[in-house]
Amino acid sequence: MKNVIIIAAFAVMTVNLSAQDFAIKSNVLSDVAGSANLGIEFGGGNPKWSYDITGYYSPWDRSNGVIRKHLYVQPEARWWFCDRFSGHFLAAHAHGGIYNIGNIDADFKFLGSDLSQLKGHRFQGWFVGAGVAYGYALILGRHWNLEFELGLGYAYTRGDKYQCEECGDTIYEDRPAHYVGPTKAAISLVYVF
């Protein structure tokens, strides 16, 4: 994971940063949910392409017993219908990270994923995956955009399951699981340089 961040930072430093070639952003939906995040986006040689990488971090336990700790990155390539940083775009993203979650009341099944298992248990492990997304960037001013994006995809995970959200009694270790469904939901405030 450190390698992805180092490669992204190096790519940003080596790109010619002129107007409409670089932006920083924060996903307001994640901020409200308690997951700090920061994204950078930079243009390529073609005015219809841009490349984005966002990192998310949540180190806290909730006061109501919910555990939702995670650290993950989500790099993305975007193709803009018009010029980058404005209007509609299609994207392909990858994601990977680590998690420690539990006691989440999500009593439903979705495309083969049984999210009701999150209530009364704790899960700890890692994940990788990929997905596709559609988005729209609304220009608010010379440097400010509001960006909307929704993505669907797949995640492969391996992790441990514990008897309850706080105790350490292990039910199983290093078990694989597959998830198909939403992989990105963002309303981002973007500053374009």
N, C-alpha and C positions, 0 to 999 in steps of 0.2 A: 504494500500500500504506500509506503514511503517513496518507492521508486516512481509511482504514478505522479505523486505530488512534485517530486524533483524534476521529472520530465516535463510536466506542465509548466513549472516555473521557468525552466530553461527555454522552452518554446516561446513563452511570453517575452522573455528578455531578448531573444534573437529576432523577433518579428519587428518590422518597421512600424512603429506605433504612430500613425497619423490619424487625422479626424476620421471617425466612423470605422476605426480598425480595432478598438479596444474598449471594453466595458467591464465594470464591476457590478455585482448584483447581490441581492438578498431575497430569499423566498419568504415572503411575509406569512404565508400559511404555516411554514415550519417554525418561524419565530414565535408565532402565537401558540403553537403546540409545545413550545419549550425546547426546540431543537435549533441551536445556534448554527448558522450556515453562512457561507461566503462563496460566491462564484466569480470566475473571471471568464470573459469571452473575448476572442480575438478573431479578426478576419484573416482569410487566406489570400492567395493571389487573385482569386475570382470573386467579384463583388456579390455573387449569390451564395457564397459559402462562409460559414463561421464555425468556430470550435469553442466549446464551452466545457469547463470543469467546475463542479460545485462540490464542496465538502460539507458534511453535516456532523454535528457532535452534540450529544445529550448525555451528560454525566450524572443526572439527578434521579432520585427516587421521588415519586409523588407522595403527597401527604395522605392520600386515600389508600395507600398500600400498593398502588400500581408501580411497577418497575418498568422503565423504558429507557435503558441506556444503550447508546449505539455510537459508532464512529464509522462513517462510510463516505466514499467518493462516487461521483457519477459523471464521467466524461461523456461528451455528446458532440456529434457532428450535425450541423444544421444546413439545410438547403432552403434559401429564401425565395419566395415567388417573385419578388421585386428586388429591391436592394436590401442588403443585410441591415439588421437592427430596426426594420420597419415592416409592418404588415404581417402576412401569413408565412409560416415556415413548416417544413417537415423535418423530423430529426430521428436519428438512431443513437441510442445511448447504451452504455455498459454501466454496471454498478458492482461494487464489492465492498465488504466491510465486516465488522464484528458487532455482536449484539448481546444483550442480557435483558430479557423482557419477562414480565409475569404479571399475573392477577389482572389481566385486561378482560373486561366483559364484552366480548365480541361473539355472541351466540348465533353464528351463522356459518354456512358452508358456501364456498365460492369456487367454481371451476376445479373441484377436487381438493381444495384446501379447507380443512376443518378448523376454523378460527376459534371455535368454542373451547378447544384445548388450552387456550391462553388463560382461562379463568381457573384460579386455584393451583396453578403450576408455574414454574419458572423455567425458561429456556435460555441456554447460553451457547453461542457458537459463532460460525462465520457463514458468509454467503457470497455468491457471485452470480451474475446474470446479465441479461441484455433486454432491450425493448425498443419500441418505436413510439413516436409522439407527434402530436400536432400542436402548434402554438400560434399565437398572435401577439405582436408587439405594437402597442399604442403609443405614439409619440406625444409626450406631455409638454415638452419644451425643447430648447436647443440641445440640452444635455440629458434630459430625463425621459425615461420610458416606463410604461407599466406593461409587464409581460404576463400573458396567460398561457399555461401549457398543461396538457394532459397526456400521459403515456401509459401504454400497456406493454407487458412483457413477461419474462420468465426469470425465476431465481432458483438456483440450486443451493441448498444449505446443508451443513452438517453440524450437529450440535448435541448437547446433553439436555435431558429433561429431569427436573427435580420435583419431588413430592409436593412441595408448597412454595409459595413465593419467597419465604424467608429461610426455611430450613435447608439442610444440606443433604437430605436423603435422596440418593440418585435412583431414578426409575430406569434410565438407560443412558448410554454414553455413545457419542460419535455416530449417531444415526442420521442417514441422509433423508432429505425431504425435498419436495418439489413444489414450487408456487407458480401459478399463472394468474395474472390479474393486473390491477393498477400498479405501476412501478414509478410513476411520477405525477404529482399534482402540485402546480406552482402558480402563485400570483406573486411576481417578483418586481421589486422596485429596482430599476436599472439606471446607473449613471454611465453615459457614453462619452468617452474622451474625444 
